Amino acid sequence: MSERLADGVGVARAEHFETVAQQREAATLGIWAWLITELLLFSALFLVALITRIQHPEATVAAAKHLKFWIGATNTVVLICSSLTMSMAIEFSRMGWQRAMVRAMLATAALGGLFLVLKGYEYYADWDEHMMPFLSNRPFALAETPAARLFVNLYYVATLLHALHLFTGIALLLGMTWMAAKAGFLSRHQNWIEVYGLYWHFIDLVWILAFPILYVVNR
Amino acid sequence: MSASGSIGGTARREPHAPEATIGRKADYLHAESTLRSWFLTTDHKRIALLYLASITGFFVIGALAAGVVRLALIVPNGAIMANDTYNKAFTIHGVVMVWFFLIPSIPATFGNFLIPLMIGAKDLAFPKLNLTSWYVFMAGALFTLVSVVLGGVDTGWTFYAPLSTAFSNTWVLPALIGVTIVGFSPILTGLNFVVTIHTMRAPGMTWFKLPIFVWAHYATSLIFLLATPVITTALILLIMERAFHIGVFDPAYGGDPVLFQHLFWFYSHPAVYIMVLPGMGVISEIVPAFAQKKLFGYRFVAYASIGLASVTFFVWGHHMFVNGQSDLASLVFSALSFAVAVPSAVKVYNWTATIHKGALRLDTPMLYAMGYIGLFVLGGLTGLYLATLAINQHIHATYFVVAHFHYIMVGGTVLAFLGGLHFWWPKFTGRMYSEPWGRVSALLIFLGFNVTFFPQFILGYLGMPRRYATYPAEFQLLNVLSSAGATILAAGYLFPMLYLVYSLWFGRKAPANPWNAKGLEWETSSPPPTHNFLSPPEVPRIPYDYPIQAQESRDQHG
């Protein structure tokens, strides 16, 4: 890989690295290590949700039936599409098609935004159905089953944490798109797009794990 | 016969002989001197010193809180301070010492400073991330201290639910948020170390030429990466529960308090090895240098680091023997806890074998290392008592536990920290410290530590519970003894703070390699230049290439 091209594709070598290959290797390993920690952050929540299901199947199914399956399913599709556009952005960046890359990144951010809007609507519907047990002014619809309350609480923590990641991801993506739209970006920082792409796919992956665990199992 | 020749010193590998000192302009301390150049630095050595200064500050805060606790326990009836104040004092002590001193101590200071030097790299893989981790650490730690200023926390450093979520009416929330933020700092540091050790080694620096210090930090970094996210989850859940009543721990919200203990100890047991493993790395550098002998069983010591890091993930249940977990689970966790002894013992035996028939020099770092080995053995062996189900029923949550984990965490971390600080002080600062004062303080700390904590084993065995502000009058003698020991210990801690700072201006200029030690960090000047090496370092033929080689060759040829 060339070190630096005026208008081409490449990575500018930072001072403390000996070669660009070393720099790329470090960046890739670094993002994978970070993603493992992120996965563990969520996995504790998912594990507890699964154990709750196994120990209290009836209460959790009753609670899970209140979740808006079709919104969740639509959101799954939305995120998978956003992963596709992100992959396209990476492919375009490798080919040096800067304009197409920027468009694909904007599309990715838009799909991420759509997810958040749908999620927000879902929370509103939950509120409407008295499915927010932590609001003392709106008595919980399934009050007599503590396990249902535990499951619903886990659902809120897990989805809020995911939404927070998605929100941060969109903000980072827009910031990077702004930089990537400038001339010469691809000749210096092509690997940023690759590294960021892995993070976006990870957000997608977490949802793909969350959706069956929270919405689908035993439905 | 070449091995026998090496004993006579004829075939002794001459150090790469770098310049003892370099121009002031070139060394990393003096290259730039603006405040900005320190607080926006990306040089791993300067960041290490930022950490060193901050954790020393936190150590002082934690030590003062410990002093308050020991003061309160001089009398049995709690006459010196209110129970509430006592609870807040031991909570501050625990929170500050565990989260803001012990966990970052060796990795964030020595690890940051030495890993790139030891592997022959110019810097860590992600210098900006390294600086970020210091700011994250400081932000979180200061946020937590705000809760202390506002009025304190009384939950203990473990934040057990539902006390922390529903019943405590102190400033739990800012403390929780601060600790959660601090948690990201070791994740970033560990990530940086793993990537650096994988990708930044100098040509020829293979895995089995790495110093044990680097192996230990590699193992520690894996724990940082794999355990810390789980405590972050647990703390986020606590915050949600306390602030918004989105609960999973309090039965009132449908939750399960034992679940918190599972999540908490899944991190906090491995965290013990976050504290101990780097200390083991330090000791594995000091012992061969002051015995002038190759580290005995290098590969086994390296494997034992990874072994400890792995086993430690499977023993968290031994913190829950008496909370109603199933007998089968307790049995399994008990058996696995015993397994921790194996890699720990491997290390102790290897250090002992290294010392055996070495050319011993009892300078300050070596005194700390010997003290470390003694305290670690006692702490480790009492861990076996606690892992035994029947004995655990008797001594659970007593001062026996307090004594045990202080032997491991203070004996195992603070002594290694101080030993390492003296060992690498010439490299950090370019100055020598006062050797007589160093020896005096090492002996004072060892003495003070044992007088403080050994009586606590007896107190615990006799049944004095931990975390109580009052106790039956018959325990007073041992408690007074313990508090007296804490005074000696405090003096021992105070001396290094004075003579080390004094040496910064008035100490003798340090040569590049004052201990005649091996390892790439000694092949550059003291202090090193900004990019660590003026010319690419020569990677040694074998690790720990000291004049005295393995025992067998000595017996064969000698």
Chai-1 contact restraints between the chains, C-beta under 6 A:
chainA,res_idxA,chainB,res_idxB,connection_type,confidence,min_distance_angstrom,max_distance_angstrom,comment,restraint_id
A,H16,B,K122,contact,1.0,0.0,6.0,A-B,restraint_1
A,H16,B,D123,contact,1.0,0.0,6.0,A-B,restraint_2
A,Q22,B,T199,contact,1.0,0.0,6.0,A-B,restraint_3
A,E25,B,T199,contact,1.0,0.0,6.0,A-B,restraint_4
A,A26,B,A125,contact,1.0,0.0,6.0,A-B,restraint_5
A,A26,B,V195,contact,1.0,0.0,6.0,A-B,restraint_6
A,A26,B,T199,contact,1.0,0.0,6.0,A-B,restraint_7
A,L29,B,V195,contact,1.0,0.0,6.0,A-B,restraint_8
A,L29,B,H198,contact,1.0,0.0,6.0,A-B,restraint_9
A,G30,B,V195,contact,1.0,0.0,6.0,A-B,restraint_10
A,A33,B,L191,contact,1.0,0.0,6.0,A-B,restraint_11
A,A33,B,V194,contact,1.0,0.0,6.0,A-B,restraint_12
A,A33,B,L225,contact,1.0,0.0,6.0,A-B,restraint_13
A,W34,B,L191,contact,1.0,0.0,6.0,A-B,restraint_14
A,T37,B,I187,contact,1.0,0.0,6.0,A-B,restraint_15
A,T37,B,L225,contact,1.0,0.0,6.0,A-B,restraint_16
A,T37,B,P229,contact,1.0,0.0,6.0,A-B,restraint_17
A,L40,B,P229,contact,1.0,0.0,6.0,A-B,restraint_18
A,L40,B,V230,contact,1.0,0.0,6.0,A-B,restraint_19
A,L41,B,P229,contact,1.0,0.0,6.0,A-B,restraint_20
A,L41,B,T232,contact,1.0,0.0,6.0,A-B,restraint_21
A,L41,B,T233,contact,1.0,0.0,6.0,A-B,restraint_22
A,A44,B,V230,contact,1.0,0.0,6.0,A-B,restraint_23
A,A44,B,T233,contact,1.0,0.0,6.0,A-B,restraint_24
A,A44,B,L263,contact,1.0,0.0,6.0,A-B,restraint_25
A,F134,B,F244,contact,1.0,0.0,6.0,A-B,restraint_26
A,F134,B,H245,contact,1.0,0.0,6.0,A-B,restraint_27
A,F134,B,I246,contact,1.0,0.0,6.0,A-B,restraint_28
A,P146,B,G254,contact,1.0,0.0,6.0,A-B,restraint_29
A,R149,B,G254,contact,1.0,0.0,6.0,A-B,restraint_30
A,L150,B,V248,contact,1.0,0.0,6.0,A-B,restraint_31
A,L150,B,G254,contact,1.0,0.0,6.0,A-B,restraint_32
A,L150,B,G255,contact,1.0,0.0,6.0,A-B,restraint_33
A,N153,B,I246,contact,1.0,0.0,6.0,A-B,restraint_34
A,N153,B,G247,contact,1.0,0.0,6.0,A-B,restraint_35
A,N153,B,V248,contact,1.0,0.0,6.0,A-B,restraint_36
A,Y156,B,I246,contact,1.0,0.0,6.0,A-B,restraint_37
A,V157,B,M240,contact,1.0,0.0,6.0,A-B,restraint_38
